[in-house]
Amino acid sequence: MNIEEYHKMHALEKNYWWFQARRKMIRTLLAELVPKCWVPADAALASRPALRILDIGCGTGMLMEDLQAYGWVAGLDFSPVALAYCRERRLPNLARADVQRLPVRSNSVDLLTALDLVEHVEDDRKLMGEIHRVLRPGAYALMSVPAHKRLWSNHDVALHHFRRYEKSEFRQLVLGAGLEIEKCSYMMASIYWPAAIYRRLKKHFLRPSASPKTDEFPLPVWVNTLLRAVVSAEAPLLRRYSMPCGLSIVCIARKPA
């Protein structure tokens, strides 16, 4: 994505409603998912002191910070700017890598995370095949992607997205790689219609920009606080139910044992 977007992400993600609401949802899902990752597929896993966790497309490292509570974590990203921000956080085990050719042994990862990554990769089938390859049998992947083609906007252009997904389309991609799906749901449902209307109005009334920007920008504190509270309230619902629509899709997939 545009380099300036990494700088913006780093500046905003600590308090910005979108990042914090998504963080709460992912933490909620991880709290239920991580214990499943400990179910031993073999004696070697039972004797290991920690899970082997791989965060691909680790960005500026906020998710890696959370994952460290669950085990040994490595982060991969192709952007030197993103990795520099990870190092500022003093995160270990970082590497610059092409996620379509993961520098990781086959059948070695207990938990893989790929948040808002797959849409950045032109050959998403190849990426999903790599995810399947590095997961050990019985291991899990937690992934998220932007939802609904009709929401395509300059936001996606600025982030260098190749696509947005419908849920059925993403399910087919995951299943086609030989993974089993335990959960696949839209998320950010509470903000879907306001965001859809906002993007439609922008598309109709604003001229296309030569330098597109994302939709994240500083907000008044009270607006940011309200949005964070409203969207974060989805977290316990997402754990139990599938949302009918949303700005993103979240998927928990498992490599068959």
Secondary structure, DSSP 8 states (H G I E B T S, - for coil): --HHHHHHHHHHTTT-HHHHHHHHHHHHHHHHHHHHHTS-SSHHHHH-SSEEEEEES-TTSHHHHHHTTTEEEEEEES-HHHHHHHHHTT--SEEE--TTS--S-TT-EEEEEEET-GGG-S-HHHHHHHHHHHEEEEEEEEEEEEB-GGG--HHHHHTT-S--B-HHHHHHHHHHTT-EEEEEEEE-GGGHHHHHHHHHHHHHHS---SS---S-----HHHHHHHHHHHHTTHHHHHHS-BS--SEEEEEEE---
